[in-house]
Each structure stands twice: as C-alpha cells, then as structure tokens.
Amino acid sequence: MVKKGFPSVHFYDQDFVDIYEKSWVWMADSWQSGTKENGFTDKFLNYPENKVINQFEACLSTFFLVYSNNIYPAQTSLDNFYSKQEESGAIRANYSLDDGKPVFTNENPEGLNPPLFALAEYNIYHKMGNKKRLKEIMPILENYYNWLEENFKAENGLYAVPLEATMMGNSPREGTYYPLDFNIQQAINVLYMSAIGDILNNKEISFRYKRLYFTLKTRITNLMWNEAENFYFDLDKDENQLTAKTIAAFWALLAELPNEDRAIGLISHLKNPETFGSENPFPTLSLDHPDFHEDGMGFRGSVYSPFTFMVVKGLEKYARYELARECSIRHLYYMLDTLHPEGEEKGNIYEAYLPHKEGPAVWQAKNSFPKTMFLTYTALASITLMIENVLGLYISLPRKTVDWIMPTLEIMGIEDLSLKRNMITILSNNSSRGWEIRLESEKLYYFTINILDEDKKKTLPIPSGKCSMLIGKLE
C-alpha cells in the first residue's frame, strides 16, 4: 500500500497501519510546485483548495514530512516563507499562490501567525542532521524575532496581537488583548532558538535567548497562571484574567512553563470530564464553558489534530508517556471511524472532529467546514503520533540515537526508516524464546529500550547488519 521508499509501520491493529499508509499515498495530491509568478522555488505541501500558503500549516507539516525518507522534503515549505522575509524581519502568515504577495485581513492587519519556525527547525535537525542549515537560517529567525519584539511587545513584557493570529478562529475569547497561546508560542520560539545556539556552539546566542525565555516565562506565570483554577488564562488590556478555558493553555506544557506541581494541576484538566476530558481528546473549548457546543462549531468544542498533537507533545515533556499514548490512540480511533463508516457511505478524514461521538465536527454557518483530506492537520496524528506515541519511537540523527518507549510489550515496530543514508528496522515479536526485538541497520547507532510497565531500561550500541535482543535477558 505504501509508495516505495516510505517507512513501513507494524502494529497489532491493521486499521492504524492502513491510515498511516494511506496518508503517504494521499499526500501526492497536496504536493505543489512554485511558479515564476509567485516566486516559490521549492515544492511544498499545501491543501489543494487553498489560494495561499499558510505559515502555521507549513510549520506543522514538517513534523510528519521528516518521516518521508526525504521523498517529501520537510524544509522546503519553510524555505518559501524565509524567501519572503522583509527588510524589517517580518514574515507574514499567508502568501498568495497567484503572485506570492502577502495576504492581509482586517482582523489580522500585520499578517501574524504562531511563531513556530525555531521549534520546527530544531525537530528537522534531529531527524535530518543538517547543522549547516541551522547556521544559515539562524539570522532569519533572529530578524523575525526582533520584528515581533519591536512591534508587538508591550511594556509589561507580554505580546499584544489580534486573536486571528492564534489560528483559533471563533474561539469565545472576547476582550483578549494579550493572547495566552501567542505569548507561550513566543516563549517556545526563544527556548528553541537558545537550543539551536547550543547546537551551533554559539554561547552568546544560547545565553541571550535563554534569558529572554526565562523573562517571558516569569511574565506569563505571574500574570496568566491562576492557582485556584490550575489553569492559564488570556488577559484583557488591563491585565485582568479572562474566564474562558481553551486548549491554548496547554501550549504551556510544550514550553515547559509549569513546575511539576502546577503541571499536575494543569494535566488533571485533560482527564476531567467537566473540562477537557472528552472521549475524543481534546476539545478546543472547556466542556463546562457556556459556549461549548457538542457539534464542535469550529473552536467551540471541535477536536483538531494539530492541537491534540500539541497537547501530546507537551505531555511528553513531563514524562506522561502512557497518557500521551492513550490519547493518541483514542484520537486515531475517531479518525478511523470516519475513514471506515458503516454502510455504503464513502469514508474520509477531516480537519476537525466531534468531541463526544463519531463523526466530523459541524459548523452550520461555515459551508466549507470541516475540510476533507486536510493533511497538513490530520497527518500529524496518522503519521507523527503513530510513530512517536503509538509505537513510541524517538529519533535523533545527530546523536545517533533511537529511543523506544513502550508502555507494555506489543508486536509492533518500524521498517526501512532512513537515518540519513542509514536504513534501520526495529521490530518487536513474541518468539519461542520470549519477547524479542529484532534490529537491522547499515551503520552503528545507539538504541534505548524503555518498557514502562516492567521498569526495564537499557541502552545498547547497535552494530551494522542484523541482530536481536531478548527482553527477558535485559537487566
């Protein structure tokens, strides 16, 4: 089923394998080329019906394109945005596919989007290992950061931007002047710019952005955290906390903002059936909010794969691997329900899903909602969450490491994954000798197996060729 060249996954539920494989096949219809008129020189992933390329979608798409074995290069979507950077450092949210010019709206006159370039580049580096690229793009990231700081940072140290910049459309966040998510995303931005400085062995860059991170972290914690509610909130112009609990708060986990005690409180909302503990994880608006809608209605209750992806990646930061896996599996089951409906109805995958029952989200006032085959969103679940959280594989090419975090022993694995000209295969199997992991590689790398329910963790060098290890023999 998978086009030749993509890595294959193995899992006991074949439906999960099918949606993974189909995602790569479907992607061919969304792979576009630039034109002389728009000036996009590199091929990129884009929803076929879009009239623009969008910065948020481009950054998100890199998190699954890195697993394409470079058949669909992850970095080219970002390069098209870098090529449009203005002298001021500005990079806009949307650029026209007709003429390549920025597209603005009344609601977002400066064309802002979540600043996620540094996070995306850090992840690309660990999957592709291209240090030279980081050195080349760092000035672009710095100029972009400076533009954001000079134009949108207020005296209190927080960023005041329009709500449309958060990509949360009709979320009931009226009165918001300092959006929670944008401020946290900027903290993520400087955190990973500092990490890139470390990779480049540039102590000045590393220190500068680490200091900016801790400064912004302190501002967000002091002004936006509510101890009684165990939650982060948007602020109005007078720095008063607003009352809407939205999915935006969970960006804080990805930014590593809360200490362990606060993280416990925040994560408890993900399991609370009165706030964010819906059957399909996770609604974009708290279940107890008066504007929450069972039909989703855009950001009034719909479940969007990129926001579920964001929460899952945040859970990883706090070592909640089992909860992260459970939520990934539950979300994928809801996607499978629409891909394989009962009866003769044709199956599909969607931009957004219902929080409590099978089916796509509904928004009567918006005919185009939800988009079908919106892979820049949905492949985050069907590919990235499948590899990283359902299978539990975490890969760093520059470190030459593969970590396999398994909540429990199951028959699963990955085959023919490229680690920069090094094809690897990792499969677990219950053989006559007991549970066994079979490995195949063209070059040496370091493999860590971490079986959570058996409290077994071991790191071993994996030589070139084929080898196997028996779990029962691990100390």
N, C-alpha and C positions, 0 to 999 in steps of 0.2 A: 504493500500500500504506500509506504513512504517512498518519495522520489529518491533515486540512488544518490547517496552522498550525505544524507541527513543521518544523525544518530538514531538508533532504534532503542525503544524502551521496553522493558519486560515488567509485567505486573499481573497479579492473580486475577484482576478484573479486566477482561479484554476490552470492555467499553472505554476504560480510561486510556488504553493503548490506542484505540480507534480514534478518539477525539484528538489525541496528540498527533497521530499520523496525518489525519485529515487537515489539521491546522497548517502543516507544511504544504500540503497539496493546494489548499485554498489560497495560500499566500501568493501564488503566481499571479492571481487576478488583481492583487493590490500592489504589485511591484511596478513602479513607474519610472520613466526616464525624463530628465530635464529637456528643455528646448532652448533654442537660441533666444527666443523672446523672453522666457522667464529667467534665464541665466543659471538655472540649477544644473550644474555639470555632472552631478553624481546621481546614480539611481537611488531610489528611496521607496520606503513603504508608505502607502497612503490609501485611505478609504477611497475606492474608485469614484464615488459620487461627490467627493469634496471638490470645492473650487479653490481651496487654499491648502497650503501645508501648515500644520499647527505645531508649535513648539512643544507643548505638553505631550502630544501624541508621539512626536519624534523621539523625545527623551524616553518615554515609556517603552517604545518599540525595541530599543536597544537591549532591554533586559531579556527578551527571548531571541532576538536575532543573533546574539552571541553564541547560541547553541545550534546555529545552522551550518556549522563547519565551514563558515565563510562563503557559503553559497549565496546568502543574502548578507552582505557586509553590514555590520551594526553601526559603524561610524559614519557612513555616508549621509544618513538622514541628518545628523548633527552638522556635518560639514556644510550642507546647504544653508543652514542658519548662520554659521560663522562667516560664510562668504558675504552675507548681507549686513554684517556689523557696521554701524555708522561711526563717524569720527568721534561722536560723543561717548561711544561704547555701547549704545543701545542695540539690542536685538529684540525684534518685535515678535508678538505672539503668532501672527498669521501673515503669510506672504501669498500673493495671488499666483495661481498656476498659469494665468494668461501672460502677465507681464513681469512677474517677480517682485512687484512693489508691495510694501507693507499695506495691510488692510486694517483699518481702524473702525471702531464703533463709538457711538455716543456714550455708551456705558463704560467703555474702556479706551479713552481717547489717546493714551500713550502706548497701547498695544502690549500690556503686561501679561505675563504668564508665570506659573510657578517656576522659580529659579532652580532647576534640577540638573543643569549641564554637568556640574562637578561630580555629583552622585553618579550620573550615567557614565562619565569618563572613567571614574575610579573602578566601576564594575567592568567596563570594557577592558581596562588594563589587566585586571586579574583573570579575564577569560582569554585575552589575546596576547598579553605580554609585551606590548609595544611602548617602551619607555620613551622613545624618540617622539612619539605622538604627544605625550603629555608635555614635554618640553616645548613643543610647537604651539600647543593650544593654550598653555598657561597665560600668556599675555592677553588672549581673547577673553578668558574667564575673569582675569583681573580688571580689564576695562569694563566688562559687563557689570561686575560687582560695583565698581566705582560709580557707574551711571545710576544704578539702583540706589546707592547710598546718597549720592548728591541730590537726587531728585525726589526721593520718596521717604527718606529717613527723617523723622520728627525729632524735636529737641529731647523728648523723653527716651530716645534710643530705639523706638519701635517704628515700623513701616506703616504708612497710611496709603493704601491702594484701593481701587474700586473692587467691589465684590466679584465682578466678572473675571478679574484676574485670577481668582481662586479655582476656576473651572467647575464651580458648583452651582451654576445657573440659578434656578428658582428656589434655592435653599432659603428658608424663612429666617434671614439674619438681618432684618431691617434695623437701621440705626448703627450698623457696624462701621467704624471708622478705622480701627486697627484690626484687620482680619487675623485671626489666630493662625490659620494654616499658612498664609503667606509669610508671616514672621517666623514660624517654625521652619518653613522651607528655606528661608534665608539663613537660618542657623545651620541647617543641613548643608547648604551651599558652602558656607565658610568652614564648616567642620571637614568637608571633603577636599576643599582647596588646601587646607592645612595638611591633610593626609597626602595629597599629591606633592606638596612641598617636601614631605618626608621621603617620598619615593625618589624625588629628584635630588635628594640630599642637599636641599636648599633650606638652611636653618632659618634664614630671615623670613622667607615666605611661610614656612611652617609656624614660626612663632607669631607672626603678625596675624594670621587668620585664626590661630588657636585663641589668641587674646580676644579677637572680635567675636569668636564663638562664645566664649565664657561671658563676655559682656552682654551679648544678646540673650544668652541662656538665663542670666540673672534677671534681666528686664522682664522676660516672658514669665519666669517663675514668680517674681514679686507681684506682677500686675495681673496676670491672666490665670494663675492657679487658684482654685477655690478649695480650701481644705475640707469644708463641710460637705461639699458635693463630690470630692475626689475627682475633679474634672478641671479642664482648661476651657476658658470662655473668650469670645470676642469682646472687644472694648468699644464703647462709643467715644465720641470726640472728647468727652470729659474724663476719660479713663475709667468709666463705670463698667463693670462686667455686665454683659447681656445674658439672658437666661437660656437661650437655645443650646441644647446639647447636640452637636453634629459630629459626623465622622472626622471632621477636621482636627479634633483634639488628639486623635491617635497618631498624627504625624509626630507628636512629641516622643513616642517610643522610638521611632526611626532616628530621631535627632538625639536620642539618649539624654533627654532633658530630666525626667523624674529620677529621684533616688529610688532605692528598692522599695521603701515603704510607700511612696507615692505611686510607684509603678503597680504595686499590689492593688491599690485602690482604683487606679485607672483601668487596669486589666479586668478587675471584677465586673465592670460595666459590660464587658464583652460576653460575660456569662449570665448577666442579669436579664431575665425575660421581660423586665419592665423598661429597660433602656436599650441595649444593643444586642441582647442575646436572642436574636431571631433564629428561626430554623435554618434559613439561608443566610450565612454570615457575609456581610454585616450591613444593616440598613444605614443609609446616609443621614437619617434623622432619628433621634431617640424615639423609641416606641411610645413613650409617655408624653411626647410633645403634642399640644392640641392640633397642630397642623400635620401631624403624621398621617399618612394615607396608606391603607392596605394595598392599594393598586400601584403604589410607588410614586406616581406623579412627579417624575424627574427626581429631584433631590429632596423630596418629601417622604422618602421611605424606600426608594428603589435600591437594589443591590448592584453596584457596579464593580466589575472585576478589578480595575486598577486600584480602587480604594480598599477592597478586600486584600489585594496583593500588598498594599502599603501596610495594612494592619498586621498581616502575617510576617512581613519582613521586620516590623517593629517588635513583634513577639520574640523573634529570633534574638534580637539584641539583648533581651532579658532571659535568654535560655529557656523560653517556654516552648520547646520544640514539639512536645506532644500536643499541646493546644493548637499550635500553628499547623500541624499536620491534620489534626481532626477538622479544623475549619476549612482547610484547603480541600479535603476530601468531600466535605458536605457541600461546599460551593460547586465543585465539579459535578456532583450528582444532580444538582439542579440544572446545570448546563446540559447534562446528558438527557434529562427529562424532555427538554425542548428539541434536542437533536434526534431523539428516538421516540416521538409521540405515539400513543396508541392509535389504532385505526389507520386510515389511508392518508391522513394529513401529512404534508411534507415537513420534515424536520429542519431546524435551523438553530444557529446560535445568535445571541442578541447582545446589544450594547448594555442593557440593564434588565434585571430580573425582579420578580416579586419576592418580598421578604419572608412570607409565611406559607406559600404554596407554590406548586409548579407553575411555570409559565413566564413569559416576558412581562416586564412592567408595563403599565398603561398610563398614558397621559393624554386625555381626550383633547386638550387644547393644542396639541402638537402632533400633526399628522405623521411626521417623519420619525416619530419616537415609538419604540426604540429601533435604532438602525440594526439591520441584519448583517452578518459576516463582518462586523466591525473589529477586525483582527488586531488593530493597534491596542484595543482594550482587552478583548477576550483571550488572545493568545498568551497574555500574562498568566492566566490560570491554566489553560490547556497545555502550555509548554513549560513556562518557568516554574510555576507552583508544582507541576507534575514532576519535574526533575529535582528541584531543590527541596520540596517539602513532602510530597507523597513518597518519592523514592528516597529523599534525604541526602542528596549528593551536593557537596560544596567544593568548588574547584578554584584553585589559584595557580595559574600557569607560571607566573614569575617565582612563586615559592616552590613550584613543582609538587604541589600537594593536592590530594583528593581526600576530603573528609566524608565518611558515610555515617550519618547519624540515623540510627534505626530505633524507633520506639520498641519494636519487637521483631523477631526473626520472621521473615516472609520470603517467598520466592519472588524475586524482582531484581532489577538492575538495568544497566545501560550498555549498549554495544556500538562500537565504532564511533566514539566521540573523539574529535580531534583536539589534542592539546598542542597546537602549533606544530604540525607535521609529525605529531606522535599520536597515533590512533590507539585508544585504550578501550577495553571492555571489562566490565565489572558485573558479575552475576552471582547471586546467592541461590543455593539449591539445597534441598534436604536429601542427601545421598544415603547410601547404605552405611556410610561411616559417620553419619550425623550431619549437622548443618555445615556446609562448606561454601567458601567464597572462591570463585574462580576468577583469575585476573589474566589479562593479556595486554601487553604493551610493547611498543617498539623501542622505548627508551626508559631509563630509570626514573621513577618518581616515588614520592612518599605517600603511603596510604594509611589513613587513620580510620579504624572501625570503632564505633561507639554505640553499643547496644544498651539502650537506656534501662529497659526493664530487667536486664541481667547484670547491670552495673559493670559492664566489661568495656574497657577502652584500651586500645593498643595501636601503636604507630610502628609500621614496618616499611623498610625500603623495598620497592617492587622492581625487580630487575627486568630487563628486556626479555621478551619471549612469554611463555605461558607458565603460570604457577597457580597454586591453590593453597588455602589455609583452612584448617578445621577449627570451627568456633569453640568446640569443646576443649581444644588444646591451648586456647588463649588463657594467659594468667590474669 
